[in-house]
Amino acid sequence: MMFHSFLFFEGCGSGLSGETLTEQGHQWLGLDISESMLDVALEREVEGDLMLGDMGQGLGLRSGILDGAISISAVQWLCNADKSCHEPRIRLKAFFSSLYRCLGRGARAVLQIYPENLAQRELILGFAMRAGFSGGIVVDYPHSSKRRKEYLVLTCGPPSLSTTTPEGKGEDGESCSDEDSSEDEENHTVCISDRRRPRKKQKVNKKGKGRDWVLRKKEQMRKKGNAVPADSKYTARKRKDRF
């Protein structure tokens, strides 16, 4: 049975993995930041379309054009500040928000990642959820340092549109159930499904500085030898608005 879905492949490199997509009957678009790797893909005459670009700057694709997205060991690099102008949070936000926009509703994105630690994993997952995705992280062979692999499995849209997040493989090759899964670093197992978007932080209105605060600051300035106006009944009093 042949499929003709249009898949997006991030960090496609020389197109080796893209050939597997072609063999399965998929049409695919590959993106990579390395021009030399894309040149190799062109020499190999891969059947996918190729794009040179930095996914940390967002994806310049039409809304809803993609039926799915995959990535192999690429997304975690957005957490590194390789240049002075790179801000990991801004780059992660640009990538996930543009990926969400390009995918059709209900489409899947499966991104293999190698986070350095739990904080980096949560950073990546957090920005994916903020972009509107539902899903979570699946870990294969969680207790093996050599065979362990983490996948960020996302669905474009709210949890009601998504299917169950796949289960990771255990040491015996069988799927790990929810009972065997936990989020602590000791077991190195994470099977999270349908995490909802976190609430936006509400802005806190800071109140004006009171008289006591102003008097303390003036006293500190005097001790430093600065010229400070004398205290009076008008100190820190709010002035009336002028029209």
C-alpha positions as CSV (number, residue, x, y, z in Angstrom):
1,M,0.0,0.0,0.0
2,M,1.5,3.3,-1.1
3,F,1.3,6.6,0.8
4,H,1.7,10.0,-0.7
5,S,1.8,12.2,2.4
6,F,4.1,15.2,2.4
7,L,6.6,14.9,5.3
8,F,9.0,17.4,6.7
9,F,12.4,16.1,7.7
10,E,14.5,18.3,10.0
11,G,18.3,17.9,9.9
12,C,18.0,15.7,6.8
13,G,21.8,15.8,6.2
14,S,22.9,13.8,3.2
15,G,19.4,12.3,2.8
16,L,20.2,8.7,4.0
17,S,17.1,8.5,6.2
18,G,15.1,10.3,3.6
19,E,15.6,7.3,1.3
20,T,13.6,5.2,3.7
21,L,10.7,7.7,3.4
22,T,10.9,7.5,-0.4
23,E,10.8,3.7,-0.2
24,Q,7.6,3.9,1.9
25,G,6.0,6.0,-0.8
26,H,6.2,9.4,1.0
27,Q,7.0,12.7,-0.6
28,W,9.3,14.7,1.7
29,L,10.9,18.0,2.2
30,G,14.3,18.1,4.0
31,L,15.8,21.0,5.9
32,D,19.5,21.2,7.0
33,I,21.7,24.1,8.2
34,S,24.8,22.5,6.5
35,E,25.2,23.4,2.9
36,S,27.9,20.8,2.4
37,M,25.6,18.0,3.7
38,L,22.9,19.1,1.3
39,D,25.5,19.1,-1.5
40,V,26.1,15.4,-0.7
41,A,22.4,14.8,-0.8
42,L,22.2,16.4,-4.3
43,E,25.1,14.2,-5.5
44,R,23.3,11.2,-4.3
45,E,20.2,12.3,-6.2
46,V,17.7,11.9,-3.4
47,E,14.1,12.2,-4.4
48,G,13.1,14.7,-1.6
49,D,13.1,18.4,-2.0
50,L,15.9,20.1,-0.1
51,M,16.1,23.4,1.8
52,L,19.1,25.2,3.3
53,G,18.1,27.0,6.5
54,D,18.2,27.3,10.3
55,M,15.2,25.9,12.0
56,G,15.9,28.1,15.0
57,Q,14.7,31.1,12.9
58,G,11.4,29.4,12.0
59,L,10.1,27.5,9.0
60,G,9.0,29.6,6.1
61,L,6.4,27.2,4.8
62,R,2.7,27.6,4.0
63,S,0.2,27.0,6.8
64,G,-1.1,23.4,7.0
65,I,1.0,22.1,4.1
66,L,2.6,19.2,6.0
67,D,1.1,15.9,6.9
68,G,3.8,15.0,9.4
69,A,7.3,15.9,10.6
70,I,10.3,13.8,11.7
71,S,13.7,14.7,13.0
72,I,16.8,12.7,14.1
73,S,19.1,14.3,16.7
74,A,18.6,17.9,15.7
75,V,16.2,19.8,18.0
76,Q,18.4,19.6,21.1
77,W,21.0,21.9,19.3
78,L,18.5,24.7,19.6
79,C,19.3,24.7,23.4
80,N,22.9,25.8,22.7
81,A,24.0,29.4,22.1
82,D,26.5,28.8,19.4
83,K,26.6,32.5,18.5
84,S,26.3,35.7,20.6
85,C,22.9,36.4,18.9
86,H,21.5,33.0,19.8
87,E,18.9,32.8,22.6
88,P,17.8,29.2,23.1
89,R,14.3,30.2,24.3
90,I,13.7,32.5,21.3
91,R,14.9,29.8,18.9
92,L,12.8,27.0,20.5
93,K,9.7,29.3,20.4
94,A,10.3,30.2,16.7
95,F,10.8,26.6,15.7
96,F,7.8,25.0,17.5
97,S,5.4,27.8,16.7
98,S,6.2,27.7,13.0
99,L,6.1,23.9,12.9
100,Y,2.7,23.9,14.5
101,R,1.5,26.4,11.9
102,C,2.8,24.3,9.0
103,L,1.3,21.0,10.1
104,G,-2.3,20.1,9.4
105,R,-4.6,19.6,12.4
106,G,-4.2,16.2,13.8
107,A,-0.8,15.6,12.1
108,R,2.0,14.0,14.0
109,A,5.6,15.2,14.6
110,V,8.1,12.6,16.0
111,L,11.4,14.2,17.0
112,Q,14.3,12.1,18.3
113,I,16.3,14.2,20.8
114,Y,19.4,13.8,23.0
115,P,18.9,16.3,25.9
116,E,21.9,16.8,28.1
117,N,19.8,16.7,31.3
118,L,16.3,16.8,32.7
119,A,16.2,20.6,32.6
120,Q,16.9,20.7,28.9
121,R,14.3,18.0,28.2
122,E,11.7,20.0,30.1
123,L,12.7,23.2,28.2
124,I,12.1,21.5,24.9
125,L,8.9,19.9,25.9
126,G,7.6,23.1,27.5
127,F,8.0,25.2,24.3
128,A,6.3,22.5,22.3
129,M,3.3,22.6,24.6
130,R,3.2,26.4,24.5
131,A,3.0,26.3,20.7
132,G,-0.2,24.3,21.0
133,F,1.0,20.7,20.6
134,S,-0.2,17.8,22.7
135,G,1.8,14.7,23.4
136,G,5.0,14.0,25.4
137,I,8.2,12.1,25.6
138,V,8.7,8.4,24.9
139,V,11.9,6.6,25.9
140,D,13.2,3.4,24.4
141,Y,15.5,1.1,26.5
142,P,15.5,3.6,29.5
143,H,18.0,1.6,31.5
144,S,20.6,1.1,28.8
145,S,23.2,3.8,28.2
146,K,24.0,2.6,24.7
147,R,20.5,1.7,23.4
148,R,18.6,4.5,25.1
149,K,16.7,6.9,22.8
150,E,14.2,9.6,23.5
151,Y,11.4,10.8,21.2
152,L,9.3,13.9,21.4
153,V,6.0,12.6,20.1
154,L,3.6,15.5,19.3
155,T,0.2,15.9,17.8
156,C,-0.9,19.2,16.2
157,G,-4.0,20.2,18.1
158,P,-5.6,19.7,21.5
159,P,-5.6,16.3,23.2
160,S,-9.1,15.6,21.9
161,L,-7.7,15.3,18.4
162,S,-4.7,13.1,19.3
163,T,-4.3,9.4,19.7
164,T,-2.5,7.7,22.5
165,T,1.2,8.5,22.8
166,P,3.3,5.4,21.8
167,E,4.9,3.4,24.6
168,G,8.7,3.1,24.8
169,K,10.5,-0.2,24.6
170,G,11.9,-1.9,27.7
171,E,15.1,-3.9,28.1
172,D,13.3,-7.0,26.7
173,G,12.1,-5.1,23.6
174,E,8.5,-5.0,24.9
175,S,6.6,-1.7,25.4
176,C,6.8,-0.1,28.8
177,S,3.4,0.5,30.4
178,D,2.3,3.5,32.3
179,E,2.8,1.5,35.5
180,D,6.4,0.9,34.7
181,S,7.0,4.6,33.8
182,S,7.9,7.6,35.9
183,E,9.5,11.0,35.3
184,D,12.4,10.8,37.8
185,E,15.9,10.7,36.6
186,E,16.7,7.6,38.6
187,N,14.7,5.4,36.4
188,H,15.3,7.5,33.3
189,T,11.8,6.7,32.0
190,V,9.3,9.2,30.7
191,C,6.1,8.2,29.1
192,I,3.9,11.3,29.1
193,S,0.7,11.6,27.0
194,D,-1.5,14.5,26.2
195,R,0.1,17.2,28.3
196,R,-2.0,20.3,28.1
197,R,-0.7,23.7,27.4
198,P,0.5,25.5,30.5
199,R,-1.2,28.5,31.6
200,K,0.3,31.8,30.7
201,K,1.9,33.7,33.6
202,Q,-0.2,36.6,34.7
203,K,1.4,39.9,34.9
204,V,1.9,41.2,38.4
205,N,1.3,44.9,38.8
206,K,4.0,46.4,41.0
207,K,2.7,48.9,43.5
208,G,4.4,52.2,43.9
209,K,7.2,52.7,46.3
210,G,6.0,53.7,49.8
211,R,7.3,56.5,52.1
212,D,9.4,54.1,54.2
213,W,11.1,52.7,51.2
214,V,12.0,56.2,49.9
215,L,13.3,57.3,53.3
216,R,15.6,54.2,53.5
217,K,16.9,54.9,50.1
218,K,17.6,58.6,50.9
219,E,19.5,57.5,54.1
220,Q,21.6,55.1,52.1
221,M,22.5,57.9,49.6
222,R,23.5,60.2,52.5
223,K,25.8,57.6,53.9
224,K,27.5,57.4,50.5
225,G,28.1,61.1,50.7
226,N,25.6,62.1,48.0
227,A,23.6,65.3,48.1
228,V,20.0,64.3,49.1
229,P,17.1,66.7,49.6
230,A,15.9,67.0,53.2
231,D,12.9,64.9,54.4
232,S,9.6,66.7,54.7
233,K,5.9,65.9,54.9
234,Y,5.9,65.9,51.1
235,T,8.4,63.1,50.8
236,A,7.1,60.2,48.6
237,R,3.7,61.9,48.4
238,K,2.0,61.2,45.1
239,R,1.5,64.3,43.0
240,K,-1.8,65.3,41.4
241,D,-2.1,64.7,37.7
242,R,-1.6,67.9,35.6
243,F,-3.9,68.7,32.8
